[in-house]
Amino acid sequence: MSRWLIGLIPVIGVILSSSVVSALECPNTGPVIAKIEASRVYSRNDPTYSIVDAAAYEKNRELVGPTRHFQAVISRLADASQSGSSELSRSCLHQILSTWARGNAFLSAPKAHQEVLVLTWVLSTVALGVVKADMIDEVRADPQIMAWLEEFQARVVANVEARKTINNHNYWGALAVFVSGVILNRQDLIELADGWHTQALGNIDQDGYLSEELKRGARAYHYHYFAAQPLFVQERLRQLAFPRRAVPASLGRLLNMLSRSALPARFPVPQQPAKETGWMSIYCRQASCQQQFDAHEFIPRLAGRVDVLDATMQKLDTATPAVSLH
């Protein structure tokens, strides 16, 4: 089995003693959230799910605010773990995850469709945060966090498997479960998520467009970037685990299309500007891109700043070469 899949990256930091941790000025995450609260933001009369209802948007922003705050704190600590305060940041991150695990955070069954989606994004934040903070060994040594992650990923797996349409929500589920599988050292989860990933790549057509995201009206361009995020990050992590694996041609077509400076003409209606595009800077570091992308963009679903995620991947790239499972 790949050494990367067993340990991912060597542990550098050492968790401080409990007496020191209790004295730390760790960020305030607020009370543990048992159930995610969220609601739809698009007009109910819009089949493309692209026209935002202002009142619904404000309601959702208020409902999901505490969850987004948790994601932001986890992401900032994960980013800071690679700075001069790395040990304090890791200690705070471990303390927060342990507290929320003991409180069974997010494990009350979601009811609204939007709550199911947010659940997946939170797992992505947590799992990638652990990787960015170089804390896999610490998490594996904490039975409460491990039990929490086991139940957390099981909820996400069930939600993905219940879906009938394969689109960006499946892609985010695949990434969250893949990274969780690495942390939990569960090859079955890694293979399950990899199968979803391969299925997702089949949604990319010969011109590099995602068939389901083309249906998103004026936000189709934005949703191509949104959907490509987890596809690219999971594929990059797979390459680190199995160096002989080539980038699938279909994903290359999608990334190449998104790297162009001119708005592609394939979209059926005038497009709104795309958001959360900074992750493309990781791709563009090794590819020729016409566009410029913000490498410092903060994306909680990717556990914080894009440049720190890139640095994490570069660190993994120089680790002991992995051994193929095949």
N, C-alpha and C positions, 0 to 999 in steps of 0.2 A: 504493500500500500504506500502511496505517496507520503513522504515525510511531511510535506506541506499540509496534507489533509489531516495528519495526526497532530501537528503542532502549529501549523501555519507560519508563525514567526517565533524566534527565540524570545523568551521573556527577559527583559532588561531590568525592569523595576522590581522593587521589593515592597510589598504592602507594609505600611507603617503599623506600629503597635496600636491596639485598640484605644489606649489612653491618649495617644497623640491624635488619632483620627477623631475622637470625640471633641477635641479642642479645636479642630480645624474650622475655618469659616467657609464651609461648603455652601454652594448656591442653594437657595430655597426653592424646592420643586413644588411646594404646596402640598396639600393632603393627598394621600394615595387615591388614585382614581380606580374605582372598582369596575365601572362601566363607562365606555366611551359614549359621549353625547355628540351627535352630529346630525345634520339634515341636508337635504338636497338644495342646491343653489341655482339650478337651471329652471327655466320656465316649464311648467307642466304641459304647455301646448307646443313645446319645441321637440320634435322627434330626433333632432341632431344633438341634443344636449350641449348646446353651444351659446344659447341666449341666457345671460345671467339675470335672474330676478333680484332686483336690488334689496327688497325686503327679506327675501329668503337668504340672500348672501349675508346680510347683517345678523340674522338669527343664527345662521350656522357659525359665523365668526365668533359669536358670543358663546355658543354651546361648546365648540371645539377648542376654545381658547386655553383652558387648563391643560388639555392634552398636548397642544402645540408648545405650551410653555415647557412641559416635561421634555419633549423632543429637543427643544432649543437648549435646555440645560445639559442634557446628555451629549448633544453635538458639540457644545462649547468645551465641555470637559474632555471629550475625545480629541478635539483639536489641540487643546492646551497640553495634552499628554505628550506632545512632541515639542514642547517649548521648555523654557528654563524652569518652569514650575511643574514638570512632568510628574514627579512623585506625589505631590499634593493633589494634582488633578486625578491621577489614577486612584488614589485613596478615596477621594470624594466620590468618584464614579462608582467604585466598589461599594461604598457605604450606601449610596442612593439605590443602586440596583438591589442590594441585599434588603433594604427597607421595603422597597416596592414589591420584591418577591415575597417577603413575609406577609405583606398585605394582599397577596393575590391580585395585584394590579391588572386591570383590563380583562379579567377572566370572566366577568359576568357577561352572559350572552348578549351580543348586539341585536337590536331589533330592526332599525332602519338600514337601508342599503348603504347609505353613506357611512354609517358606523362600521360596517363590515370592511369597507375600503380603508378607513382610517386605521383600523386594527392592523392591517397588513403593513401600512406605512410605519406604524410605531415599531413593529417587530424589525423592520428594515433598519430603522434608526438605532435600536438597541444592539442588534447583531453587528452591524458595521461599526458602531461605536466601540464595541469590545475589541474588534480587530484593529481599528485605528489606534486604540490606546494600548495595544500590545498586552492584553489582559486575558488571553484565552486560558492560560494555566491557572490564574487566580480564580476565574469563573468556574473552571472544572473542579477546583478544590472546594467550592462552596455548594453544598447539597441543596440549599434553599433556592439559590439562583438557578441551578441546573434543573430542579423540579419545575420551577416557574417557566423556564424557557421550553421545557418539554411540553407543558400544557399549552403555552402560548403558541408554539409552532403547530401543535395539533389542531388548534382552532383555525389557524390560517390554512392549513392543508385541507380541512373539511370545507372551508369556504371556497377555495379554489376548485376543488373537485366537484362542487355543487353548481359551478357556473356552466352555462350553456354556450355563451359567446366567448371566444378567445380574443381578448384585446389587452390593452395596457394593464388592466387589473391583474390578469394572469401573469404578466411579465414581472410586475412588482412582487407578486406572491412567490414566483420562482426564485427571485433574488433573495427575498427574506428567508425562505426555507433553505436555500442552498447554504447561505452563510450560517444559519442556525445549525444546520447539519454538520458543518465543519466544527463549530464550537462544541456541539454535543457529541462529536466523534461518532456520528451515525451515518454510515455509508448508504443505508437505505434512503435516508432523506436527501443526501447528495445526489443519488441516482434519480430519485423521483423529481427533484427540481431540475436536474439536467434534462430529463425527458420533457418536462414542460417547456424548457428553454428551446430545445430542438423543435418542438411543435410550434413555438412562437416564431422562430425564424422562418417557418413555412408560410407565415403571413406576409412576408416581404415579397413583392412582385419583381418582375424583371427590370423595372425601372427604379427600384429602391423605395417604393412606397408601401405603407402598411394598409392593407385592404380595409380593416375596420376603422382605422383612424381617418381615412379619407371621407368617412361618412359624418364627420364632426362639424360640418358647416363652416362658418367663418373661423373656427378654432382648430381646423384640421392641421394647419401648419404647426401650431403650438403643440397639439397632441402628438405629432410625430416626434418632436423633441422629448416630450414627457414620456412617451412609450419607449423611446430608444435609450433613455437613461439606464433602466435596469438591464436591458438587453446587453448594452455595452459593458457595464460594470461586471455583470455575471460572466460574460465571455472573457473579459480581462482576467478575472480571478481563475477561471478555468484554464487559461493559458499558463498562469503561474503554477497551477497544480500539475498540468501536463504540457510541458514545453514543446512537445512535438506536434501539438494540435494547431492547425492553421486556422486563421480567422475565416469563418464561413463567408463565401462569396456574397451571399444574400445580405449579410450584415454590412459587409464592405460597401455594397451598393447604397444601402440606407445612409450610412455615415457619410459617404461621398456626396450624396444629395443634400444632406444637412450642412455640409461644409461650404456650400456655394454662397456667394454674396448676393446673387439675384434670387428673388423669390420664384420658386419653381412654378411653371404655368399649369401644372396638372390639376391644381385645386379648382373646384367648380365655381366657387364664389370668392369675392375679395376677402383677403385674410387679415385677421387681427395680428399684431406683433406676437412673436413667440416669447415665452418666459422660461426661466430655468434652462438656459442654454450653456452656462459656464462649464458644465462637465465636458463639453466638446473640446475644451482646451487640453484635456488629457489625451484625447485622440490626436489633436493637431500638433502635439509635441513631437510626434513621430510621422505625421502625415502632412501633406501639402494642402492647406485650407485657404480658401479665398477670404472667409470671414475671420474677424477677430472675436474671441470669446473671453469672458471675464474669469480668469483662473482663481480669483478670490471669492467667487460667489458662494454664499452660504445656503446650502440645500439640506434641511433637516432629514429628509428621507434618505440622503446619502451620508447622514451623520456629520454634517457640518461643511466646512470649507472644502472646495474642490481641490485646491492645491495641496492640502494636507492629505486628502485621499490619494492624490497622485504620488505624493512622497511615500505614503505607505506602500503603494504598489511597487514603486521603485525599490524600496527596501526589500520587499518580498522577492523581487526579480534578482537580487544579488545573493539570496539565501542559497543554501545547499540545493543543487539541482534535484528536482523531483524524479521519481521513478514511475514510469507509466504503469497503470493497473493492467494493461493488456499485454 
